[in-house]
Amino acid sequence: MNNFEFRKRLSKITEETLLEQHEELVSNLANEHPHSIILKLGKPDGKKSNYNCFIFAFNLTDSPVYEEIASTPPYNVFANSEFCDFLLKKRILEEKTWDDKNEGDIIMYFDEGVPKHAGKIYAHRIISKWGTGHLWEHDIYEVPISYGNEYRIFSTLSEALAITAFIEYAKSKGKTFAT
């Protein structure tokens, strides 16, 4: 099985099977295609399990400000692909090379120029959240094919900078805030 077929299988697992099956199916996939994917954190019960890859990569998982904005009607502002485009257009993300990366820097995956997925870099490996499911540790191209074939590296964002940018993004989408 080549890398394309392997990544297609990862997409099928994460998009077409029950979340409870992901760990076993990814593990069993190693029988056909050796890989180094490791489950870092299964989907925990409770409120904090509903974050996505962008929320994780931009250090917003524990932010009450992010949670308040995202959960306030109209429910149209989230850390998603559109938010990534906003960060890129505003030059909030500082791009760097793989050789210049640091622990905790952001890797963002693109499909035809559109941000599809993000994770954090640790010890030459990636930790990323696949959908609202599990947190996985993997190599650069051990991700579902639906996340794209291009990647770019960016300096990590502090929670404070990410929140400031998210508030600006929310305002650009018509959200209003009491000051």
N, C-alpha and C positions, 0 to 999 in steps of 0.2 A: 504494500500500500504506500503510495507516495504522500508527500506532505499535503498536497491539495485534497486528496481523498480523506486523509486523516482529519484535516480541518473541517471538511464537509461533514464528517461523522460527528465532530464536536458540536457543530451547529445543530445537527439533527437531535443530538442528545439534549442540548440546552433549550431548544425551541419546541420539541415535539414529545418530550417525555415528562413524566411527573418529577418534580423537584426531588422527591424522596429516592428516586432511582439514579440520580446524576452521579453520586459518588461511586456506586457499584459499576455503572456503565463506563465511566471514565477509567476506572481501575481496570476493568476487563478489556478495554480497548488496547491496553498495553500488550495483550497476547497477540494482537494482529500488527500493531505498530508500537514499538517501544517508545515510551515517552517519559518525561520527568515531572509530570503534573502531580502536585500534592495538594490535598485538601488542607487549607489553613484554618478555615472556620466554616462549619456547616451553618445553614440558616438557623439562627437562634429563634426561640419563641419570643414574642414581645415586640414592642414598638420599634426598637432599633434595627430590626431585620429588614425593613422596607427601603433601605437606601440602595442606590445604584452605583455603578462604577465611577461616575463623575463626582458624585457626592463623596465617595471614598477618596478618590484621587485628589480632590481639592480640599480635603480636611474639614468637611462640613458634617460628618456623621453625628457629632455631638453638639452641634450648634443650635441652641434654642432660637436664635434669630432666623437661621435658615428655615427651621421647622415652622416657625410662626408665619413667615412669608409664604412658604410653599403650601401651607394648610389653610390659608385665608382666601375666601372667595374673591374674585373668580379664581378657580384653581387652574391657572394657566402659566404659572411661572415656576420652573424647576431647574435644577442643575442637569441639563441635558445637552444634546448636540448643538442646539441653538445657543445655549449659554456658552459653550466652547467657542463657537463662531464669534460671539460677542467678545470673549477674552482675547481671541486672536486679532480681531479687527481693531480693538482698543490697545493692542500691544501690551497687554497686562502679563501675558506669558512670555518669559524670556527663553528663547530657543537656544539649545546647546547641542553638542555632538555627543555620541555615545562615549567617546574617549574622555570627555569633560564632565560626565555625569557624576552626581553625588548620591549618597544614600538618601532615599525618600523623594528623589526627583520624579517627575511625571513622564510617563510614556503615553502618547496618544496615538491611537490607530485610526486610519482614514480609509475610506472607500471612495474613490474618485473625488478626492478633495474634501469629503464630508466627514467630520469627526464621528466615529462610531463607538469607540471604546477608550477607556483610560485606566491606567494602573499606576502603581508606584514601583520604583526600582530599588531593590535591596540585594547587595552582594551579587551583582550581575544576573539577577533573576527578577521576575516581575511578580507582584502580588496584585491581583485584580478581582473585582466582584463581577461575576457573570450574571447580568440582569439583576433581579432582586433576590437571587439565589445565593449560592455559596461564594466564599472567598477562596481563591485558588492561588497557589504559587506555581509558576511555570516559566519556560524559556520564551524568548521573544515571539516566535511563531507557533507556539503551542496554545493557540486560541481559536475559537470558532472562525470559520472563513467569512462569516457574515460581518466580522469586525474589520475586514479589509486587509489589504496587503502592504500598505504603506504605514510607516510609523515615524513619529518625530518625538524628540526629547525636549522637555522644558524644565526649568528650575521649579522646585517645589513652591507652593503658595502657602503662606501662613494662613491660619484660620481668619485672622483679622483682615488681611488683604483680600482673601476669598469672599468674606462677608461684605466688605465694602464694594467689591466688584459686583456681587450678587444683588445688593441693594440698588446699585446704579442700573443693572440689567432689569430688575423688577420695575423700576421707575420708567425705563424705556418701553416697557410692555404695558404701561398704563396703571400700574399699582400706585396707590397713594399711601402715605405714611403720616401718622401724627408725630409731630416733633416736640 
